[in-house]
Amino acid sequence: MTSTSQSVDTLQALAQVIESRKQADAENSYVARLFRDGDDTMLQKVGEEAVEFILAGKSSDSEHLVAEAADVWFHMLVFLSHRGLGPHDILNELNRREGLSGIDEKASRATGDSLR
């Protein structure tokens, strides 16, 4: 099992690769193609990968589940990068929530967001 700091380093390294490929040739870089195609394409990929993760969760194949989770994370990192965000933003939010009950944390959010 990897240490927490090594896992954070892996996420940061992936975020740096994503950043470096933003301006790459879209014919040679999947990430550059996603950036070229914009929000809708990126979000569609996040959704597709999330559905694949859910379907993998219905089976007993742990390797497949982990692979699909990695795909979801990757595509989320691409979109976060598109918005000028990265893994540190998510980790900061998770750190902020540490020690809060899920019920209390959800109740503390703005009530106007119907997607929550």
N, C-alpha and C positions, 0 to 999 in steps of 0.2 A: 504494500500500500504506500502511496506517495504522501509526503508531508503536505500540510496545508500551504506552506509558503511555496513549495514546488508547484502545487496546483495553481496558485495565483500567478506564479511566474509563467506557467504554460498558457494561461488565459491572456496575460499581458503580451507574451510573445506572439500569440495568434492575432491579437488586436493590432500589433505592429505590422505583421505581414499584411493584414487586411488594409491598413492605412497605406502601406507601400504600393499596393496594387490598385488603388483608386484611379490612378492616372495611367495605368498600363494599357496595352493594346487589348481591346475587348475581343479581338479574334484569337488571342492567345491566353487570356486570363478570364476564368469564370467570375472572379470577384469584380474585375473591371466591367464585365458584361452586365452584372447585376447593377452596378453603379450607373452605367450608361442607360439601362432600361428603367431605372427610377423606382419610386416608392411602391407603386402597385405591384410591380414584379417582385421586389424584395419582400413585401408583405405577403404576397401570394405564396412565395417559397416558404416563409415562416409557417404559414397556415398548412401547407401541404406536408411539411415535415412534422408539424404537431399532430396532424391526423395519423401519419405513419407511426409516430411514437405511441399514440393511443392504441392503434391496432396491434403494435408489437407488445403492448402491455397486456393485451388479452391472451397472449400465448405464454408458454413457459420458457421461451428461448431468451435467456438473460443477455446473451451476447447481442442478439438482434435489438433488444430493448436499449442497451447501452449505445449501440451504433446509431439508432434513431435519435436518442437523446443528444448525442454529439452533433448530429445534423441540425437539430433544432437550435442548439446553442450556437453553432457556427453561423447559421442564417440570422439569428438574433443579433450576434456580434456585428455582422455586416450592416444590418439596419441601424443599430446603435451608432456605428461609425459614421454612417450617412447623416445622422443627426448630431454629430459632434460629441458623441458619448462613447463610453467604453466599459469594460468589465469593472473598473474601479467605481463607477457610478452605481452599478448594481451591488457590488460588495459594500459600499458605503451605506446603501439603503438597508441591506440585510443586517449590517452592524447596528444601524439605528434601531432596528426592530428587535434586536437580541434582548431577551428578557421580558418582552411584552407577550401577553397572551394573544393568540390569533384573533380572538373575539374582540379584545380591547383595541388591538391595532386596527382592525377593520372598522370599528366604530369611530375611531379617531379620524378617518378619512373624510373628505368632503362628501356629502350625501347627494350632490347633484350629478354624480357620474353613474349613469345607469348600467354601465358595463361591469361594475364592481360587485 
